[in-house]
Amino acid sequence: MARIPLIVGNWKMHMTLEETTRFCVSLKQGLAGDPRTSSLVKSGALELAVAPPFISLAASAEALRGSSICVTGQDVFWADTGAYTGEISSLMLRDAGCRFALAGHSERRQYFQETDEEVNRKAAALLRTGLSPIVCVGETLSERQGGAAFQVIEQQVRAGLKGLAMKSPQDLVIAYEPVWAIGTGQTATPEQAEEAQAFIRKLLEEMLPSFAPEMRILYGGSVKPDNISKLMAMPDVDGGLVGGASLDSGSFLEIARGACPRS
Ligand code: 13P
């Protein structure tokens, strides 16, 4: 089975509730005005998702109802319930209407010292609740310049996916986000993205042989309307995790268009 392209807009810490609703309404309208993209989304041949801040998840799910556009958490805590002040569980994400959640975004690793072990526990919690984790991996500039990029990616993939109980290849998504390309405008070249993502696919073939060919690997890092098609043309790039360019519904829709499978 072919891998269905997936475009996820990671809003990070942007947008108020009012802006969220406005964005969702405008995205729905924009999609309705684009019959080709809209029919691909409706038929499940192209998946779109937005990842607003936690407090806007329920409102965005409500505003996107009936559109087939999914809602995604930006993070999750690894326990299902308990005395963990300030945290949000996978059950709560599901309750708010989420289908996916990110685990181990590089900003969580960098600013909140998230470890591979925590990422692994978060992914396990999501799978337990029926949500699909989007496990983020990627090297920093100094790791790349020091020749350690593939070692870092391998460590993050192996530790992040260790012992996870997946039932199908669609249960989990990997996002390769080289830290040096995030928010810098310096996108990895399609060849650089492919090199890393083909490497990830090889690791998956070893770790999860029956699932690997059908698992999706997204690229993230300065994805824009004008570079998505070239990235998507690479055999192991199955979609995009988009930050800045996903904050405008028009630009997000253009990226979605650029990711449409060729008919
Ligand atoms: P930018 O698209 O702003 O580079 O962000 C990428 C990212 O971190 C998405 O998760």
Residues whose N, C-alpha, C, O or C-beta is under 5 A from the ligand:
A	BS01	13P	N10 A181 I182 G183 T184 G220 G221 S222 V223 L241 V242 G243 G244 A245
